Amino acid sequence: MLDIQRLHMTWVLGCENLAMILCRDSRALFSVQDL
């Protein structure tokens, strides 16, 4: 049970980090296109 909980937390944190990276990259991409 603890392993599943730890795996779930790792997956959630990983998705949050991935979303933040994608948002930052897309924002940088849009700013480059605006120039």
N, C-alpha and C positions, 0 to 999 in steps of 0.2 A: 504493500500500500504506500509506504514512504517513497519507494522508488518511482512509482507512477506519479505521485505528487511532485517529486523533484523534477521528473521528466516534463510534466505539464508546465511547471514554473519556468524551466529552461526554454521550452517552446514558446511560451507567452513572451518572455523577455526577448528572445531571438526575433520574434515577429515585430515587437515594438521597435527594436533596434533597426530591423530591416526597413520598416515603414519610415522611420526617421531618416535613414540614409536615402531612400527613394525620394522622399519629399525634398530633401536638401539638394539632391542631384537634379531633380526635375526643375526646381526653382533656379538653380544655376544654369540649366539648359535654356530655360525661358529667358533669363536675363541676357544670355549670349545671343539668342535669337532676336531680342529687342534691339541690340546694338547692330 
